[in-house]
Amino acid sequence: MSWYFYILRCADNSFYCGITNNLKERLDEHNNGKGAKYTKTRLPVKLIYFEEFPDKSSACKREIEVKGWRRGKKDKLVDRFTRVGSE
């Protein structure tokens, strides 16, 4: 089973980082107010980035890494992903 590290853009333009083994289900949970406490007050949220990993541990390590970055570095990561996805 694959695991995913993901970034959401919240309605207030902030980012939320998380991990899951089911992107669609987790996004639905966030948008239905059943996700993280942080996103409950910042709805709706939009999936703007994800990476696939072979196991939960790898996804968790990536989440910790990216959460430690400043906003500008996260913006660059998301921008590269968005450009590649739209080509």
VOBA-1610 file (N, C-alpha, C; in pm, whole numbers, padded with zeros to 5 digits, always signed):
BEGIN
Met+00084-00118+00000Met+00000+00000+00000Met+00088+00124+00000Ser+00057+00218-00086Ser+00132+00344-00094Ser+00086+00441+00013Trp+00177+00527+00053Trp+00148+00638+00143Trp+00184+00767+00071Tyr+00120+00874+00110Tyr+00138+01003+00044Tyr+00167+01112+00145Phe+00261+01198+00110Phe+00280+01325+00178Phe+00206+01425+00092Tyr+00130+01515+00153Tyr+00051+01610+00074Tyr+00054+01748+00136Ile+00026+01847+00053Ile+00011+01985+00098Ile-00124+02036+00048Leu-00197+02097+00140Leu-00325+02160+00107Leu-00308+02311+00114Arg-00382+02381+00028Arg-00393+02527+00041Arg-00529+02553+00105Cys-00526+02621+00218Cys-00648+02653+00292Cys-00711+02781+00238Ala-00835+02807+00276Ala-00907+02924+00229Ala-00837+03054+00265Asp-00761+03056+00375Asp-00688+03176+00415Asp-00550+03184+00349Asn-00525+03097+00252Asn-00401+03088+00174Asn-00284+03028+00253Ser-00309+02974+00370Ser-00204+02905+00444Ser-00191+02762+00390Phe-00082+02696+00426Phe-00058+02558+00385Phe-00080+02465+00503Tyr-00125+02346+00471Tyr-00134+02238+00569Tyr-00063+02118+00509Cys+00027+02057+00585Cys+00101+01939+00540Cys+00054+01818+00619Gly+00041+01704+00550Gly-00001+01582+00617Gly+00040+01458+00539Ile+00004+01342+00594Ile+00027+01214+00527Ile-00102+01134+00531Thr-00115+01044+00434Thr-00233+00957+00427Thr-00203+00840+00334Asn-00287+00739+00340Asn-00277+00629+00243Asn-00392+00635+00142Asn-00475+00741+00152Asn-00587+00758+00058Asn-00611+00909+00040Leu-00557+00967-00065Leu-00564+01111-00086Leu-00707+01163-00099Lys-00788+01096-00180Lys-00925+01144-00202Lys-01005+01142-00073Glu-00999+01033-00003Glu-01074+01020+00123Glu-01028+01124+00225Arg-00897+01145+00235Arg-00845+01240+00332Arg-00885+01384+00295Leu-00882+01417+00168Leu-00923+01550+00124Leu-01071+01572+00157Asp-01153+01471+00133Asp-01295+01478+00168Asp-01314+01499+00318Glu-01236+01428+00399Glu-01244+01445+00545Glu-01211+01588+00585His-01104+01641+00528His-01067+01780+00559His-01181+01875+00523Asn-01234+01862+00403Asn-01338+01956+00356Asn-01473+01936+00425Asn-01492+01823+00490Asn-01615+01799+00566Asn-01597+01832+00715Gly-01483+01894+00748Gly-01458+01933+00887Gly-01417+01819+00978Lys-01383+01704+00919Lys-01344+01587+00998Lys-01195+01558+00987Gly-01121+01651+00928Gly-00976+01635+00915Gly-00908+01691+01037Ala-00802+01762+01016Ala-00724+01819+01126Ala-00793+01941+01186Lys-00764+01967+01312Lys-00817+02084+01381Lys-00780+02212+01305Tyr-00657+02216+01252Tyr-00609+02334+01180Tyr-00697+02366+01059Thr-00735+02267+00984Thr-00811+02292+00861Thr-00960+02319+00887Lys-01012+02277+00999Lys-01155+02295+01028Lys-01200+02440+01015Thr-01115+02531+01057Thr-01152+02673+01055Thr-01100+02745+00932Arg-01045+02670+00838Arg-00986+02730+00718Arg-01040+02666+00590Leu-01166+02630+00591Leu-01227+02561+00477Leu-01274+02660+00371Pro-01280+02619+00246Pro-01241+02487+00195Pro-01089+02479+00175Val-01043+02356+00162Val-00902+02331+00133Val-00890+02267-00004Lys-00774+02286-00066Lys-00749+02232-00199Lys-00616+02158-00199Leu-00614+02038-00255Leu-00490+01963-00268Leu-00404+02029-00375Ile-00282+02071-00337Ile-00195+02141-00433Ile-00062+02070-00455Tyr-00033+01964-00376Tyr+00094+01894-00391Tyr+00084+01758-00324Phe+00149+01659-00384Phe+00163+01530-00317Phe+00283+01454-00371Glu+00334+01365-00289Glu+00441+01272-00326Glu+00400+01134-00276Glu+00433+01032-00351Glu+00401+00894-00314Glu+00523+00826-00252Phe+00498+00746-00147Phe+00605+00673-00078Phe+00564+00528-00058Pro+00661+00439-00045Pro+00629+00296-00030Pro+00577+00259+00109Asp+00600+00346+00209Asp+00557+00313+00344Asp+00530+00439+00426Lys+00462+00420+00538Lys+00422+00532+00624Lys+00543+00605+00680Ser+00645+00531+00717Ser+00764+00592+00776Ser+00830+00692+00681Ser+00844+00655+00556Ser+00905+00744+00456Ser+00822+00870+00436Ala+00691+00854+00430Ala+00602+00969+00413Ala+00611+01062+00534Cys+00618+01004+00652Cys+00627+01081+00775Cys+00759+01160+00781Lys+00867+01098+00740Lys+00996+01168+00738Lys+00991+01288+00644Arg+00928+01272+00529Arg+00916+01383+00434Arg+00827+01494+00492Glu+00719+01456+00559Glu+00631+01555+00621Glu+00710+01639+00723Ile+00786+01576+00807Ile+00865+01646+00908Ile+00965+01740+00842Glu+01030+01691+00735Glu+01126+01773+00662Glu+01061+01900+00608Val+00952+01884+00535Val+00888+01999+00469Val+00823+02092+00570Lys+00767+02039+00677Lys+00707+02125+00780Lys+00811+02219+00842Gly+00937+02178+00838Gly+01044+02260+00893Gly+01090+02373+00800Trp+01043+02373+00678Trp+01081+02475+00580Trp+01004+02604+00603Arg+01064+02712+00557Arg+00994+02841+00555Arg+00895+02840+00438Arg+00802+02933+00443Arg+00695+02940+00342Arg+00751+02952+00199Gly+00854+03033+00181Gly+00910+03054+00047Gly+00958+02925-00018Lys+01021+02840+00060Lys+01070+02714+00007Lys+00954+02621-00029Lys+00850+02622+00052Lys+00730+02543+00021Lys+00663+02595-00106Asp+00658+02728-00120Asp+00600+02788-00242Asp+00673+02739-00367Lys+00806+02734-00362Lys+00884+02689-00477Lys+00855+02543-00510Leu+00843+02459-00407Leu+00811+02318-00428Leu+00675+02304-00496Val+00577+02374-00447Val+00441+02368-00502Val+00438+02424-00644Asp+00509+02534-00667Asp+00513+02595-00801Asp+00570+02499-00904Arg+00679+02431-00871Arg+00738+02333-00964Arg+00641+02221-00994Phe+00573+02173-00892Phe+00476+02065-00906Phe+00359+02108-00994Thr+00311+02229-00972Thr+00198+02282-01048Thr+00234+02298-01195Arg+00353+02347-01223Arg+00396+02364-01362Arg+00410+02229-01431Val+00469+02132-01365Val+00486+02000-01425Val+00350+01936-01452Gly+00256+01952-01357Gly+00122+01894-01371Gly+00039+01956-01482Ser+00072+02081-01519Ser-00008+02148-01621Ser+00050+02138-01760Glu+00165+02075-01773Glu+00230+02062-01905Glu+00174+01946-01982
//
